[in-house]
Amino acid sequence: SPEIFIAAAAERTRNIRFGTGVTSIAYHNPLWVADRMVQLDHMTRGRVMLGVGPGSLPTDSAMIGLNPTDTRELLSENLEIIVRLLRGETVNAQTKTHKLIDAKLQLRPYSEALEIAVAAVASPTGPRLAGTYGLGLLSIGATLNADGFDALAHHWSVANERAEHFGQTIDRSKWRLVSMFHLAETEEKAREEVRYGIEFWFKYFQEVAAFPQMAVSGDTIEQMINFVTEAKVGVIGTAAQARAHIQRLVDQSGGFGSMLM
């Protein structure tokens, strides 16, 4: 689990911050998600971040008797519970998968406000939740599909409108965009270096994840490398190309906090 890796890495570091990527909170008891994150928050002295989403693999949800509608509803319900627990509230709740009776955390968070970011691909579900609770936004599909890129400015507008409606404040510095980068001194060297490993990344999205919002194409390694560049999925090249790629995202979004690579 990401918590184990974070705990191991935290012991060996002092300044770097750690995020869970996307924890599929529809698959978990929200009390234990919050409890584990608070424990990590103390162990890292405030260097941990929680990324949340509904879960995107149909095979995962099917194995525990859930469908995509269930996971979206549970994302909303469980996120509300997690936010309330982190505020120090005692929670009584009944969801499709769990019942909480006078549930509360054993520890208060180490951080004044443990950072949470809600994942978004193309739909406005993530931005709505981020705005509702004043949380960060994690744009998974920022470059992996045209819909995700086109939706960036709209996503922030949705999050901002929801924040105003619920009396929350959202901060662009907490908006993180995800893209693929492999940099080297020359583009030729970068292309050569990714020949080992890129096939596994593509096969994951083609055969394991297999959800349409993140479709990638390419049968040969050369085609896969070309797809990343031509579809502007990311950068396999130089630092100058990476700067241009990031500037394109800044222009499209209106500004964000950081890139996840």
C-alpha positions, 0 to 999 in steps of 0.5 A, a space after each residue: 500500500 502507499 502508506 507503507 512506502 511513504 512510511 519507509 521513505 519518510 524515515 530516510 528523508 527530512 524535507 520532501 513531501 509525500 502523496 498517496 497518488 490517488 487512494 480509491 476511498 470508495 473501496 475503503 472504510 473512511 475511518 481507517 483512511 483518515 486514521 492511517 493518514 493522521 498516523 503518517 502525518 505525525 510520522 512525517 511531521 506534516 509532510 504527507 498529502 492525501 489524494 482521493 478518487 472513486 477508483 477507475 478500474 472496473 475489475 477492482 470495483 466488480 470484485 467487491 460488488 460495486 459499479 461505477 455509480 456506486 463508487 462515485 457516490 461513495 467518493 462523495 460520502 466517504 470524503 465528507 466523512 474523512 473531512 469531518 473526522 480530520 476536523 475532530 468530529 465524532 461521526 455517525 454514518 451509514 454508507 453502502 459499504 460501512 456503518 460508523 458509530 460514534 467514530 472518531 480519530 485516535 489522534 488529531 492531525 499533526 498539520 493544521 490542515 492535512 492536505 487533501 486533493 481530489 482527482 479529476 480526469 474529464 468530468 467535473 465531479 472532482 472539481 465540484 468536491 474540491 470546491 465544496 470542501 475547500 480542497 486541492 485538485 489533482 488533474 490526472 487527465 491534464 495531458 493524457 486525453 484531449 478532453 482532460 486538457 480542454 477541461 482544465 480552465 472549466 474545472 477550476 471555474 467549477 471548483 471556484 463556483 462551488 467554493 463560493 457557494 459553500 463559503 470555502 476558499 480554494 488555492 491555485 497553489 494546491 492544484 496539481 497537474 499530472 503529465 509524463 516526462 523523461 528528460 535527457 541532454 538530447 531528444 535522441 538520448 531521451 527516446 533511447 532511454 525510454 525504450 526500456 519501460 515505456 511498453 509496460 506503461 502503455 500496456 497498463 492503460 491499454 489492457 489493465 486500466 482500459 478506461 476510455 478517458 485515458 486511451 493511448 495508442 501504439 503497437 510498437 515501442 517506436 509508435 508508443 514514443 511517437 504517440 507521447 510526443 505527437 499527442 502532447 501526452 508528455 515530453 520525451 526530450 529536453 528541458 527546453 521541450 519540457 518548459 514549452 509543455 508546461 507553459 502550454 498547460 499554464 496558458 490553458 489552465 490560467 495557472 496551477 501549483 505544481 506538476 506531478 511527473 
